[in-house]
Amino acid sequence: MYAITGITGKVGGVVASTLLASGQRVRAVVRDAARAQSWAERGCEVVTAYMDDEASLTAAFEGTQGVFVLPPSEFDPSPDFREARAVIDAVRRALQSAAPGKVVCLSTIGAQATETNLLTQRTLMEQALRNLPMPVAFLRPGWFMENAVWDVVPARDKGMIPSFLQPLNKAVPMVATADVGRIAGQLLQQAWRGVRIVELEGPQRVSPNDLAEAFARVLGRPVCAEGVPRETWGALFRSQGTKDPLPRMRMLDGFNEGWIAFESEKADIVKGEVELETVLRDLVSQAG
């Protein structure tokens, strides 16, 4: 039995499907059991738990061969990351009490960075879980290709995508959520000792210009990338409802300046299978 958090999302759903396809039993850990009805129909055990509640998480994790931890993302965190710290503390205590066979935790590219930024939430999670007594693997994917969902409308309607990633010809590791979930499901079925770090990207690295060219092929119209000036970021993010834009800005700085990156040599990084155009076609189709 494997306990899967975040099963109603894209990554968690693929993790569960990967395990089910291998004949494994799955426990769906959800906040609302009604949202997991489709998983119950596929034979999953459904339990309710909250990611900041130690008692419910302990019950959800008990008696399992492995647990997939998908921490919720706080996109406008408090300066001290109190929201993430509450989840981290509950998850750590629950894992200690439940003692599953192993843990796979979704982390991020750049979790090793010492500069405070939006991804520091994952750095804190890694620091808290790496001393657990069971084997722990941190899966560090690159930038999600699905983030391009915000670019569909301007690409389709204006032939332009605004880019915070700069310079526009700089390629960064990107990966599809389907690959992230598939690799996580495979990791749960593997054996290892201690702490393991697995870094994951797609078949090719992608620059903003590459993304625009891929949109052009999918849409059948010219599309170009345009850099959003950094001096406008703060006001723009605040206009979108962000109280403190600095963590997000520093994350983008990290990609642009190169201190949010993989630790491993390129040859040691796991490569996904899903191509960027496949993801973009799905996003465009869903946009209608």
Secondary structure, 3 states (H helix, E strand, C coil): CEEEECCCCHHHHHHHHHHHHCCCCEEEEECCHHHHHHHHHCCCEEEECCCCCHHHHHHHHCCCCEEEECCCCCCCCCCCCHHHHHHHHHHHHHHHHHCCCCEEEECCCCCCCCCCCCCHHHHHHHHHHCCCCCCEEEEEECEEHHHHHHHHHHHHHHCEEEECCCCCCCCECEECHHHHHHHHHHHHCCCCCCEEEEEEECCCCECHHHHHHHHHHHHCCCCEEEECCHHHHHHHHHHCCCCCCHHHHHHHHHHHHCCCCCCCCHHHCEECCCCHHHHHHHHHHHHC
